[in-house]
Amino acid sequence: MKNLLLFLMIAPMTACVVGQTRFKAQQDEAAAQKRRADELDAKLAASKQEAQKVSLDLKAAGEELASAQTSNKDLQQALDAKKGELSQKVSELIKERDALVRKAAAAEAAKAAEVAQVKKSYEDLTSGLKSEIAAGEIKITQLQGRLTVNLVDRILFDSGKAEVKNAGKAVLDKLGGILNTVADKNIRIEGHTDDKPITGELLAKYPSNWELSTARATAVARYLQDRAKVDPARLVAAGYGEFKPVASNETPESRALNRRIEIVLVPRD
C-alpha cells in the first residue's frame, strides 16, 4: 500500500520532469531552426545583392558592347570612306601617270622628228651649197638640234657696204628655197664684224659696227622675204657688231672669220 502511494507521488513528478525536458528540447530545436532560417535569409539577401551586382555588371557590359558596336560601325564607315578616297586618288594618279607617259612618248617622238628634220635640212643645205662650202665661203654646223649657216661677209657684201651683191644673191636664192622647207623654225639672221672701227666717209652712214652689222642682217632678211618668199613672221634680224667674235682679231685671217652673217634656225614660239 505504501509502495503504491509512493508510486503515485513519484509518477507525477517524473512526468513533470520529462515534460520539462521535452519542452526544453523543443525550445532548443526551435531556436536552432530560427538560427538556420536567419542564416538562410542572410545568404538569400547576399545572393540577391550578388545577383543585382551581376545584373548591373551585365547591363554595363551590354551598354559598353553596344557603344563598342556603334563605334566599330562608325570606324568601319570611316574606313570605307577612306578606302574610297584612296581608290579615287590611286585612279587619278594612274591616269596622271598614263598621261605623262603619253606626253613623254609624244615629246620623244616630236624630238626625234625634229632631229630628223634638222638632219634633212643639214643634208639639203650641204648638198645645195657644195661649191660655196668647198670654197670656204659657207660653213654649216649642226649641234644639239640647232642648225647654223655661217656665211663670210665677202660672199654677200663689198667692204664697208650693206647691199647684197650678185654673188650673194645667188647664194641666198639657194638658201631661201631650203629654208622654206623648214616651216617649223624661225630664222635668226645675225650680223657680225671684226673689231676695226668705222672710219672715213662711212661714219656718216654707219657710226659704229653696231649699225653696219645690223644693216647687213636686215638686208639679208629683206632679200629672203622679197626674193625667196620666206615668211617674214619667221625672220629676225640682229646686229652684234664686234662683240661676238669667233677668232682673235689679231691677224687679217682671223678678222675675216669674224666678219660674217650667221643664219640660225631656232624653234618657233
KENUZA-337087 format. One line per 4 residues: number of its first residue (from 1); their letters; for each residue y, z, x of N, C-alpha, C. Coordinates in nm, 3 decimals, always signed. Layout:
BEGIN
NUM = a = Y/Z/X/Y/Z/X/Y/Z/X  ...
//
This chain:
BEGIN
1 = mknl = -0.120/+0.000/+0.083/+0.000/+0.000/+0.000/+0.125/+0.000/+0.086  +0.114/+0.084/+0.193/+0.226/+0.092/+0.286/+0.243/-0.039/+0.355  +0.137/-0.101/+0.391/+0.144/-0.231/+0.461/+0.208/-0.337/+0.373  +0.171/-0.327/+0.245/+0.228/-0.425/+0.153/+0.378/-0.407/+0.139
5 = llfl = +0.417/-0.285/+0.135/+0.559/-0.258/+0.125/+0.632/-0.301/+0.250  +0.565/-0.279/+0.362/+0.628/-0.318/+0.491/+0.644/-0.470/+0.497  +0.543/-0.538/+0.448/+0.547/-0.685/+0.447/+0.658/-0.736/+0.358  +0.667/-0.668/+0.246/+0.769/-0.711/+0.152/+0.909/-0.686/+0.206
9 = miap = +0.921/-0.590/+0.293/+1.051/-0.558/+0.351/+1.082/-0.654/+0.467  +0.977/-0.688/+0.540/+0.998/-0.772/+0.662/+1.014/-0.918/+0.624  +0.944/-0.964/+0.524/+0.943/-1.108/+0.489/+1.082/-1.162/+0.461  +1.162/-1.091/+0.380/+1.295/-1.146/+0.357/+1.377/-1.154/+0.483
13 = mtac = +1.358/-1.057/+0.569/+1.435/-1.055/+0.693/+1.394/-1.173/+0.782  +1.266/-1.196/+0.781/+1.217/-1.308/+0.864/+1.267/-1.440/+0.808  +1.264/-1.452/+0.678/+1.313/-1.577/+0.616/+1.460/-1.597/+0.643  +1.529/-1.485/+0.646/+1.675/-1.495/+0.673/+1.699/-1.542/+0.814
17 = vvgq = +1.619/-1.488/+0.906/+1.637/-1.529/+1.047/+1.601/-1.675/+1.064  +1.494/-1.717/+1.004/+1.453/-1.859/+1.014/+1.559/-1.949/+0.953  +1.615/-1.906/+0.839/+1.719/-1.988/+0.774/+1.841/-2.003/+0.862  +1.874/-1.889/+0.926/+1.991/-1.895/+1.015/+1.965/-1.989/+1.132
21 = trfk = +1.844/-1.979/+1.181/+1.809/-2.067/+1.297/+1.817/-2.213/+1.257  +1.764/-2.243/+1.139/+1.769/-2.383/+1.094/+1.913/-2.429/+1.070  +1.993/-2.341/+1.010/+2.132/-2.379/+0.982/+2.208/-2.410/+1.110  +2.181/-2.318/+1.214/+2.249/-2.342/+1.342/+2.204/-2.474/+1.405
25 = aqqd = +2.072/-2.504/+1.391/+2.021/-2.630/+1.446/+2.085/-2.748/+1.375  +2.102/-2.731/+1.243/+2.165/-2.839/+1.168/+2.311/-2.857/+1.208  +2.377/-2.738/+1.231/+2.517/-2.747/+1.276/+2.526/-2.818/+1.412  +2.435/-2.776/+1.499/+2.436/-2.840/+1.634/+2.410/-2.990/+1.624
29 = eaaa = +2.316/-3.023/+1.535/+2.284/-3.167/+1.517/+2.405/-3.241/+1.460  +2.474/-3.178/+1.366/+2.591/-3.241/+1.305/+2.702/-3.259/+1.409  +2.716/-3.153/+1.492/+2.819/-3.164/+1.598/+2.785/-3.276/+1.696  +2.656/-3.285/+1.730/+2.613/-3.391/+1.823/+2.636/-3.529/+1.760
33 = qkrr = +2.604/-3.541/+1.630/+2.626/-3.668/+1.561/+2.774/-3.706/+1.559  +2.859/-3.597/+1.538/+3.003/-3.624/+1.535/+3.051/-3.672/+1.671  +3.000/-3.603/+1.777/+3.041/-3.646/+1.912/+2.996/-3.790/+1.939  +2.876/-3.822/+1.894/+2.825/-3.959/+1.913/+2.910/-4.060/+1.837
37 = adel = +2.947/-4.015/+1.714/+3.032/-4.103/+1.635/+3.167/-4.122/+1.701  +3.223/-4.011/+1.754/+3.353/-4.023/+1.823/+3.344/-4.114/+1.944  +3.233/-4.100/+2.019/+3.215/-4.187/+2.136/+3.206/-4.333/+2.094  +3.133/-4.357/+1.984/+3.121/-4.495/+1.936/+3.256/-4.549/+1.891
41 = dakl = +3.333/-4.458/+1.820/+3.467/-4.501/+1.777/+3.554/-4.536/+1.897  +3.545/-4.452/+2.001/+3.625/-4.478/+2.122/+3.584/-4.610/+2.186  +3.451/-4.631/+2.196/+3.403/-4.757/+2.254/+3.444/-4.876/+2.168  +3.439/-4.858/+2.036/+3.478/-4.965/+1.946/+3.626/-4.998/+1.963
45 = aask = +3.710/-4.892/+1.976/+3.854/-4.913/+1.996/+3.879/-4.986/+2.128  +3.804/-4.942/+2.232/+3.819/-5.007/+2.363/+3.775/-5.152/+2.356  +3.666/-5.175/+2.283/+3.616/-5.312/+2.268/+3.717/-5.399/+2.195  +3.780/-5.337/+2.090/+3.882/-5.413/+2.016/+4.001/-5.448/+2.106
49 = qeaq = +4.042/-5.348/+2.187/+4.153/-5.375/+2.280/+4.116/-5.485/+2.380  +3.993/-5.477/+2.431/+3.947/-5.579/+2.526/+3.940/-5.716/+2.460  +3.889/-5.714/+2.335/+3.881/-5.841/+2.261/+4.021/-5.898/+2.236  +4.115/-5.808/+2.203/+4.252/-5.853/+2.180/+4.313/-5.911/+2.308
53 = kvsl = +4.283/-5.841/+2.421/+4.334/-5.889/+2.550/+4.275/-6.026/+2.584  +4.143/-6.037/+2.561/+4.076/-6.167/+2.586/+4.136/-6.275/+2.498  +4.161/-6.237/+2.369/+4.220/-6.335/+2.277/+4.358/-6.380/+2.325  +4.440/-6.281/+2.373/+4.572/-6.316/+2.425/+4.561/-6.403/+2.549
57 = dlka = +4.464/-6.367/+2.637/+4.443/-6.448/+2.758/+4.401/-6.590/+2.721  +4.311/-6.599/+2.621/+4.267/-6.732/+2.577/+4.383/-6.812/+2.519  +4.468/-6.741/+2.443/+4.583/-6.809/+2.384/+4.677/-6.859/+2.493  +4.702/-6.769/+2.593/+4.790/-6.809/+2.704/+4.730/-6.926/+2.781
61 = agee = +4.596/-6.917/+2.802/+4.529/-7.025/+2.873/+4.537/-7.154/+2.795  +4.524/-7.142/+2.661/+4.534/-7.262/+2.577/+4.673/-7.322/+2.583  +4.774/-7.236/+2.579/+4.912/-7.285/+2.589/+4.937/-7.349/+2.725  +4.884/-7.282/+2.830/+4.901/-7.338/+2.966/+4.830/-7.472/+2.978
65 = lasa = +4.711/-7.480/+2.919/+4.637/-7.607/+2.922/+4.713/-7.716/+2.847  +4.769/-7.678/+2.728/+4.846/-7.776/+2.650/+4.968/-7.823/+2.729  +5.036/-7.726/+2.795/+5.152/-7.761/+2.877/+5.112/-7.852/+2.992  +4.997/-7.817/+3.055/+4.949/-7.898/+3.168/+4.913/-8.038/+3.121
69 = qtsn = +4.852/-8.047/+3.001/+4.816/-8.178/+2.947/+4.941/-8.261/+2.919  +5.045/-8.194/+2.862/+5.171/-8.264/+2.836/+5.235/-8.310/+2.967  +5.237/-8.218/+3.065/+5.294/-8.253/+3.196/+5.216/-8.366/+3.261  +5.083/-8.358/+3.249/+4.999/-8.463/+3.306/+5.026/-8.597/+3.237
73 = kdlq = +5.048/-8.592/+3.106/+5.080/-8.714/+3.032/+5.213/-8.773/+3.081  +5.312/-8.683/+3.097/+5.442/-8.729/+3.146/+5.430/-8.789/+3.286  +5.352/-8.720/+3.371/+5.331/-8.770/+3.508/+5.260/-8.905/+3.506  +5.163/-8.918/+3.419/+5.091/-9.044/+3.409/+5.183/-9.158/+3.364
77 = qald = +5.269/-9.125/+3.264/+5.365/-9.225/+3.218/+5.462/-9.264/+3.329  +5.508/-9.162/+3.406/+5.598/-9.190/+3.518/+5.528/-9.273/+3.624  +5.399/-9.239/+3.648/+5.322/-9.314/+3.747/+5.301/-9.457/+3.702  +5.271/-9.475/+3.575/+5.253/-9.611/+3.523/+5.382/-9.691/+3.534
81 = akkg = +5.497/-9.623/+3.503/+5.626/-9.693/+3.516/+5.654/-9.730/+3.660  +5.621/-9.638/+3.753/+5.643/-9.665/+3.895/+5.555/-9.780/+3.942  +5.430/-9.779/+3.893/+5.340/-9.888/+3.928/+5.396/-10.021/+3.880  +5.452/-10.019/+3.758/+5.513/-10.141/+3.705/+5.629/-10.189/+3.790
85 = elsq = +5.713/-10.093/+3.831/+5.828/-10.128/+3.916/+5.781/-10.185/+4.049  +5.680/-10.117/+4.109/+5.629/-10.164/+4.238/+5.564/-10.301/+4.225  +5.493/-10.321/+4.115/+5.430/-10.451/+4.093/+5.535/-10.560/+4.081  +5.644/-10.529/+4.007/+5.754/-10.624/+3.993/+5.819/-10.653/+4.127
89 = kvse = +5.839/-10.546/+4.206/+5.901/-10.562/+4.337/+5.814/-10.646/+4.428  +5.684/-10.619/+4.427/+5.591/-10.697/+4.509/+5.595/-10.843/+4.467  +5.599/-10.866/+4.336/+5.606/-11.004/+4.286/+5.733/-11.073/+4.333  +5.845/-10.999/+4.327/+5.972/-11.057/+4.372/+5.970/-11.085/+4.522
93 = like = +5.912/-10.992/+4.598/+5.903/-11.011/+4.743/+5.815/-11.131/+4.778  +5.706/-11.147/+4.703/+5.619/-11.263/+4.727/+5.694/-11.392/+4.699  +5.770/-11.392/+4.587/+5.849/-11.512/+4.554/+5.952/-11.539/+4.662  +6.018/-11.430/+4.708/+6.120/-11.446/+4.813/+6.057/-11.499/+4.942
97 = rdal = +5.940/-11.442/+4.975/+5.871/-11.489/+5.095/+5.834/-11.636/+5.084  +5.780/-11.674/+4.968/+5.741/-11.814/+4.948/+5.862/-11.906/+4.956  +5.975/-11.858/+4.899/+6.098/-11.939/+4.906/+6.144/-11.955/+5.049  +6.135/-11.844/+5.127/+6.174/-11.851/+5.268/+6.083/-11.944/+5.346
101 = vrka = +5.953/-11.938/+5.314/+5.857/-12.027/+5.382/+5.890/-12.172/+5.351  +5.918/-12.198/+5.222/+5.955/-12.336/+5.184/+6.084/-12.379/+5.252  +6.180/-12.284/+5.255/+6.309/-12.315/+5.318/+6.291/-12.342/+5.467  +6.208/-12.258/+5.531/+6.184/-12.277/+5.675/+6.115/-12.410/+5.701
105 = aaae = +6.018/-12.443/+5.613/+5.948/-12.570/+5.629/+6.044/-12.688/+5.610  +6.131/-12.674/+5.508/+6.229/-12.781/+5.484/+6.326/-12.793/+5.600  +6.369/-12.677/+5.654/+6.460/-12.679/+5.769/+6.392/-12.741/+5.891  +6.264/-12.708/+5.908/+6.189/-12.765/+6.020/+6.175/-12.915/+6.005
109 = aaka = +6.146/-12.956/+5.880/+6.134/-13.099/+5.855/+6.267/-13.170/+5.876  +6.376/-13.105/+5.827/+6.509/-13.163/+5.846/+6.545/-13.172/+5.994  +6.509/-13.065/+6.069/+6.536/-13.066/+6.213/+6.459/-13.176/+6.283  +6.332/-13.190/+6.243/+6.250/-13.296/+6.304/+6.308/-13.433/+6.271
113 = aeva = +6.353/-13.449/+6.145/+6.413/-13.578/+6.106/+6.542/-13.603/+6.183  +6.621/-13.494/+6.202/+6.745/-13.509/+6.277/+6.719/-13.548/+6.422  +6.620/-13.480/+6.482/+6.585/-13.512/+6.622/+6.538/-13.657/+6.632  +6.457/-13.699/+6.532/+6.408/-13.837/+6.532/+6.523/-13.935/+6.518
117 = qvkk = +6.621/-13.900/+6.432/+6.737/-13.988/+6.412/+6.822/-13.996/+6.539  +6.844/-13.880/+6.602/+6.921/-13.880/+6.727/+6.850/-13.962/+6.834  +6.718/-13.946/+6.839/+6.640/-14.022/+6.938/+6.652/-14.171/+6.912  +6.643/-14.209/+6.782/+6.656/-14.351/+6.748/+6.795/-14.403/+6.783
121 = syed = +6.898/-14.320/+6.751/+7.035/-14.361/+6.784/+7.051/-14.377/+6.934  +6.993/-14.286/+7.009/+6.999/-14.294/+7.155/+6.933/-14.423/+7.204  +6.816/-14.453/+7.147/+6.745/-14.575/+7.188/+6.824/-14.700/+7.149  +6.886/-14.696/+7.029/+6.966/-14.811/+6.985/+7.087/-14.830/+7.077
125 = ltsg = +7.153/-14.720/+7.113/+7.271/-14.729/+7.199/+7.234/-14.778/+7.338  +7.130/-14.721/+7.394/+7.090/-14.763/+7.529/+7.043/-14.908/+7.530  +6.980/-14.952/+7.420/+6.935/-15.091/+7.411/+7.053/-15.186/+7.392  +7.150/-15.146/+7.307/+7.263/-15.234/+7.277/+7.368/-15.238/+7.386
129 = lkse = +7.369/-15.136/+7.473/+7.473/-15.130/+7.578/+7.411/-15.132/+7.718  +7.302/-15.205/+7.732/+7.230/-15.207/+7.859/+7.318/-15.249/+7.976  +7.392/-15.358/+7.957/+7.471/-15.411/+8.070/+7.581/-15.315/+8.110  +7.646/-15.253/+8.012/+7.753/-15.158/+8.043/+7.697/-15.033/+8.110
133 = iaag = +7.580/-14.988/+8.064/+7.516/-14.872/+8.127/+7.477/-14.906/+8.271  +7.422/-15.024/+8.290/+7.382/-15.067/+8.424/+7.502/-15.077/+8.517  +7.617/-15.117/+8.462/+7.738/-15.130/+8.544/+7.805/-14.996/+8.569  +7.753/-14.889/+8.512/+7.812/-14.757/+8.532/+7.936/-14.733/+8.448
137 = eiki = +7.959/-14.819/+8.350/+8.079/-14.803/+8.267/+8.055/-14.710/+8.148  +7.931/-14.696/+8.110/+7.894/-14.611/+7.997/+7.776/-14.523/+8.037  +7.782/-14.400/+7.994/+7.671/-14.307/+8.014/+7.640/-14.241/+7.881  +7.514/-14.243/+7.845/+7.472/-14.184/+7.717/+7.381/-14.065/+7.746
141 = tqlq = +7.414/-13.951/+7.687/+7.332/-13.831/+7.707/+7.284/-13.776/+7.573  +7.164/-13.722/+7.576/+7.104/-13.662/+7.457/+7.059/-13.521/+7.498  +7.122/-13.420/+7.440/+7.091/-13.282/+7.479/+7.088/-13.194/+7.354  +6.970/-13.134/+7.326/+6.952/-13.042/+7.214/+7.003/-13.101/+7.082
145 = grlt = +6.964/-13.226/+7.057/+7.000/-13.291/+6.932/+7.144/-13.341/+6.927  +7.217/-13.328/+7.038/+7.356/-13.375/+7.042/+7.363/-13.501/+7.129  +7.427/-13.602/+7.074/+7.436/-13.732/+7.141/+7.580/-13.758/+7.184  +7.598/-13.791/+7.312/+7.733/-13.815/+7.365/+7.736/-13.948/+7.437
149 = vnlv = +7.839/-14.030/+7.403/+7.862/-14.156/+7.472/+7.987/-14.139/+7.558  +7.970/-14.151/+7.688/+8.080/-14.133/+7.783/+8.123/-14.270/+7.835  +8.246/-14.307/+7.805/+8.299/-14.438/+7.849/+8.411/-14.415/+7.951  +8.399/-14.475/+8.068/+8.507/-14.462/+8.168/+8.629/-14.537/+8.116
153 = dril = +8.747/-14.490/+8.155/+8.868/-14.546/+8.093/+8.892/-14.692/+8.127  +8.842/-14.738/+8.243/+8.873/-14.876/+8.283/+8.809/-14.980/+8.193  +8.700/-14.943/+8.124/+8.636/-15.041/+8.035/+8.715/-15.056/+7.906  +8.798/-14.956/+7.874/+8.872/-14.960/+7.748/+9.021/-14.985/+7.766
157 = fdsg = +9.081/-14.929/+7.873/+9.226/-14.931/+7.885/+9.270/-14.974/+8.026  +9.385/-15.037/+8.029/+9.450/-15.059/+8.158/+9.517/-14.929/+8.200  +9.548/-14.917/+8.327/+9.605/-14.794/+8.381/+9.735/-14.756/+8.310  +9.741/-14.632/+8.264/+9.862/-14.580/+8.200/+9.886/-14.630/+8.061
161 = kaev = +9.790/-14.700/+8.000/+9.810/-14.756/+7.867/+9.709/-14.699/+7.768  +9.742/-14.714/+7.640/+9.655/-14.662/+7.535/+9.617/-14.771/+7.435  +9.636/-14.899/+7.472/+9.594/-15.009/+7.387/+9.456/-15.057/+7.434  +9.360/-15.068/+7.340/+9.224/-15.110/+7.377/+9.228/-15.256/+7.421
165 = knag = +9.176/-15.284/+7.541/+9.175/-15.421/+7.591/+9.052/-15.496/+7.540  +9.050/-15.627/+7.563/+8.946/-15.711/+7.503/+8.805/-15.670/+7.542  +8.786/-15.636/+7.670/+8.653/-15.594/+7.714/+8.611/-15.467/+7.641  +8.708/-15.380/+7.620/+8.678/-15.256/+7.548/+8.647/-15.282/+7.402
169 = kavl = +8.715/-15.379/+7.342/+8.689/-15.412/+7.203/+8.545/-15.459/+7.183  +8.495/-15.539/+7.277/+8.358/-15.588/+7.266/+8.259/-15.470/+7.270  +8.288/-15.372/+7.356/+8.202/-15.255/+7.365/+8.209/-15.173/+7.235  +8.329/-15.153/+7.183/+8.345/-15.074/+7.061/+8.284/-15.143/+6.939
173 = dklg = +8.284/-15.279/+6.941/+8.218/-15.351/+6.831/+8.068/-15.319/+6.830  +8.007/-15.323/+6.949/+7.864/-15.288/+6.957/+7.842/-15.142/+6.914  +7.928/-15.057/+6.966/+7.913/-14.913/+6.940/+7.932/-14.882/+6.791  +8.032/-14.946/+6.730/+8.060/-14.920/+6.589/+7.944/-14.958/+6.499
177 = giln = +7.879/-15.071/+6.530/+7.765/-15.113/+6.449/+7.653/-15.009/+6.452  +7.631/-14.950/+6.568/+7.526/-14.848/+6.579/+7.570/-14.719/+6.510  +7.697/-14.681/+6.528/+7.747/-14.556/+6.467/+7.738/-14.561/+6.314  +7.751/-14.680/+6.257/+7.742/-14.693/+6.111/+7.602/-14.665/+6.058
181 = tvad = +7.503/-14.666/+6.144/+7.366/-14.638/+6.102/+7.336/-14.487/+6.104  +7.429/-14.409/+6.158/+7.409/-14.264/+6.167/+7.505/-14.198/+6.069  +7.477/-14.213/+5.940/+7.572/-14.171/+5.837/+7.582/-14.019/+5.821  +7.485/-13.945/+5.873/+7.486/-13.801/+5.853/+7.559/-13.726/+5.965
185 = knir = +7.631/-13.798/+6.050/+7.701/-13.735/+6.161/+7.850/-13.771/+6.158  +7.932/-13.675/+6.195/+8.072/-13.704/+6.221/+8.084/-13.757/+6.364  +8.194/-13.823/+6.388/+8.215/-13.886/+6.519/+8.342/-13.829/+6.581  +8.326/-13.747/+6.683/+8.441/-13.686/+6.750/+8.474/-13.767/+6.874
189 = iegh = +8.596/-13.819/+6.877/+8.640/-13.902/+6.989/+8.736/-13.819/+7.075  +8.697/-13.794/+7.199/+8.773/-13.707/+7.289/+8.834/-13.789/+7.403  +8.967/-13.774/+7.421/+9.034/-13.839/+7.533/+9.050/-13.742/+7.649  +9.019/-13.785/+7.773/+9.030/-13.701/+7.892/+9.100/-13.780/+8.004
193 = tddk = +9.174/-13.710/+8.087/+9.242/-13.773/+8.202/+9.207/-13.695/+8.329  +9.254/-13.749/+8.443/+9.246/-13.670/+8.567/+9.369/-13.579/+8.572  +9.389/-13.514/+8.686/+9.499/-13.417/+8.693/+9.628/-13.472/+8.750  +9.632/-13.603/+8.771/+9.757/-13.661/+8.822/+9.860/-13.665/+8.710
197 = pitg = +9.980/-13.615/+8.732/+10.081/-13.612/+8.626/+10.137/-13.752/+8.596  +10.187/-13.767/+8.475/+10.252/-13.892/+8.435/+10.384/-13.906/+8.513  +10.409/-14.027/+8.563/+10.533/-14.050/+8.640/+10.601/-14.179/+8.593  +10.721/-14.197/+8.642/+10.795/-14.321/+8.620/+10.828/-14.347/+8.476
201 = ella = +10.826/-14.474/+8.441/+10.867/-14.517/+8.308/+10.774/-14.464/+8.196  +10.646/-14.435/+8.235/+10.551/-14.387/+8.134/+10.591/-14.251/+8.074  +10.675/-14.177/+8.148/+10.716/-14.044/+8.099/+10.788/-14.053/+7.965  +10.856/-14.164/+7.942/+10.929/-14.178/+7.817/+10.834/-14.187/+7.698
205 = kyps = +10.713/-14.243/+7.722/+10.616/-14.261/+7.615/+10.513/-14.149/+7.613  +10.474/-14.106/+7.730/+10.371/-14.001/+7.743/+10.424/-13.890/+7.834  +10.490/-13.791/+7.781/+10.548/-13.686/+7.863/+10.446/-13.609/+7.948  +10.319/-13.611/+7.905/+10.214/-13.543/+7.982/+10.080/-13.609/+7.951
209 = nwel = +9.978/-13.562/+8.022/+9.844/-13.616/+7.998/+9.790/-13.581/+7.859  +9.848/-13.478/+7.796/+9.811/-13.448/+7.658/+9.836/-13.570/+7.569  +9.957/-13.621/+7.578/+9.995/-13.733/+7.492/+9.912/-13.858/+7.523  +9.890/-13.885/+7.652/+9.813/-14.004/+7.688/+9.668/-13.993/+7.639
213 = star = +9.605/-13.878/+7.664/+9.464/-13.862/+7.622/+9.451/-13.868/+7.470  +9.549/-13.810/+7.399/+9.544/-13.812/+7.253/+9.567/-13.952/+7.200  +9.659/-14.027/+7.259/+9.687/-14.164/+7.216/+9.565/-14.252/+7.236  +9.494/-14.236/+7.347/+9.375/-14.316/+7.373/+9.264/-14.283/+7.273
217 = atav = +9.243/-14.153/+7.246/+9.141/-14.114/+7.148/+9.174/-14.170/+7.011  +9.303/-14.165/+6.973/+9.346/-14.217/+6.843/+9.328/-14.368/+6.836  +9.356/-14.437/+6.946/+9.340/-14.583/+6.948/+9.194/-14.622/+6.926  +9.102/-14.550/+6.989/+8.959/-14.579/+6.970/+8.919/-14.550/+6.824
221 = aryl = +8.967/-14.440/+6.767/+8.935/-14.407/+6.629/+8.987/-14.514/+6.533  +9.110/-14.559/+6.556/+9.167/-14.662/+6.470/+9.090/-14.793/+6.481  +9.046/-14.827/+6.601/+8.970/-14.952/+6.617/+8.837/-14.943/+6.543  +8.768/-14.829/+6.559/+8.639/-14.813/+6.490/+8.657/-14.818/+6.339
225 = qdra = +8.768/-14.766/+6.290/+8.794/-14.769/+6.147/+8.827/-14.911/+6.100  +8.919/-14.976/+6.171/+8.972/-15.105/+6.124/+8.876/-15.221/+6.150  +8.813/-15.221/+6.266/+8.730/-15.336/+6.304/+8.581/-15.313/+6.279  +8.534/-15.194/+6.314/+8.390/-15.167/+6.297/+8.359/-15.111/+6.159
229 = kvdp = +8.463/-15.082/+6.081/+8.448/-15.033/+5.943/+8.372/-14.899/+5.936  +8.394/-14.815/+6.035/+8.338/-14.680/+6.032/+8.419/-14.597/+5.933  +8.352/-14.521/+5.851/+8.419/-14.436/+5.752/+8.518/-14.343/+5.823  +8.648/-14.353/+5.792/+8.747/-14.271/+5.862/+8.729/-14.120/+5.836
233 = arlv = +8.662/-14.087/+5.726/+8.637/-13.945/+5.699/+8.543/-13.883/+5.802  +8.471/-13.968/+5.875/+8.378/-13.919/+5.977/+8.443/-13.910/+6.115  +8.564/-13.963/+6.128/+8.626/-13.975/+6.260/+8.720/-13.858/+6.289  +8.712/-13.808/+6.413/+8.802/-13.704/+6.460/+8.852/-13.747/+6.598
237 = aagy = +8.985/-13.747/+6.617/+9.042/-13.784/+6.746/+9.108/-13.662/+6.809  +9.079/-13.635/+6.937/+9.134/-13.518/+7.005/+9.163/-13.552/+7.150  +9.277/-13.501/+7.200/+9.313/-13.521/+7.340/+9.302/-13.391/+7.419  +9.234/-13.395/+7.531/+9.214/-13.275/+7.613/+9.291/-13.281/+7.745
241 = gefk = +9.364/-13.393/+7.766/+9.438/-13.403/+7.892/+9.344/-13.390/+8.011  +9.391/-13.317/+8.114/+9.310/-13.298/+8.235/+9.231/-13.169/+8.233  +9.224/-13.102/+8.118/+9.175/-12.965/+8.116/+9.025/-12.949/+8.090  +8.952/-13.060/+8.079/+8.806/-13.053/+8.072/+8.745/-13.153/+8.170
245 = pvas = +8.766/-13.132/+8.296/+8.714/-13.227/+8.396/+8.562/-13.216/+8.409  +8.501/-13.327/+8.451/+8.358/-13.326/+8.482/+8.336/-13.342/+8.633  +8.445/-13.359/+8.707/+8.438/-13.370/+8.852/+8.559/-13.297/+8.912  +8.571/-13.297/+9.044/+8.667/-13.209/+9.112/+8.811/-13.259/+9.116
249 = netp = +8.834/-13.389/+9.097/+8.968/-13.449/+9.112/+9.015/-13.454/+9.258  +8.925/-13.431/+9.353/+8.964/-13.429/+9.494/+8.954/-13.565/+9.561  +8.888/-13.661/+9.497/+8.874/-13.796/+9.553/+8.903/-13.897/+9.443  +8.934/-14.020/+9.481/+8.955/-14.123/+9.379/+8.832/-14.142/+9.290
253 = esra = +8.714/-14.129/+9.348/+8.591/-14.147/+9.270/+8.574/-14.036/+9.165  +8.602/-13.913/+9.207/+8.587/-13.802/+9.112/+8.694/-13.808/+9.004  +8.816/-13.850/+9.042/+8.920/-13.862/+8.940/+8.886/-13.970/+8.839  +8.821/-14.076/+8.885/+8.780/-14.184/+8.794/+8.678/-14.133/+8.692
257 = lnrr = +8.593/-14.040/+8.734/+8.496/-13.983/+8.640/+8.564/-13.899/+8.532  +8.675/-13.835/+8.567/+8.745/-13.751/+8.471/+8.825/-13.833/+8.370  +8.865/-13.955/+8.408/+8.939/-14.040/+8.313/+8.836/-14.110/+8.223  +8.824/-14.060/+8.103/+8.713/-14.108/+8.019/+8.743/-14.086/+7.871
261 = ieiv = +8.665/-14.157/+7.790/+8.659/-14.132/+7.645/+8.515/-14.088/+7.615  +8.503/-13.974/+7.550/+8.371/-13.927/+7.507/+8.362/-13.937/+7.355  +8.254/-14.000/+7.312/+8.227/-14.010/+7.167/+8.104/-13.924/+7.140  +8.126/-13.818/+7.060/+8.021/-13.718/+7.037/+7.981/-13.720/+6.890
265 = lvpr = +7.851/-13.729/+6.866/+7.800/-13.721/+6.729/+7.773/-13.574/+6.695  +7.836/-13.526/+6.591/+7.821/-13.384/+6.551/+7.782/-13.378/+6.403  +7.714/-13.269/+6.360/+7.675/-13.257/+6.219/+7.796/-13.260/+6.126  +7.779/-13.321/+6.010/+7.886/-13.324/+5.912/+7.897/-13.189/+5.843
269 = d = +8.019/-13.152/+5.803/+8.041/-13.023/+5.734/+7.973/-13.025/+5.599
//
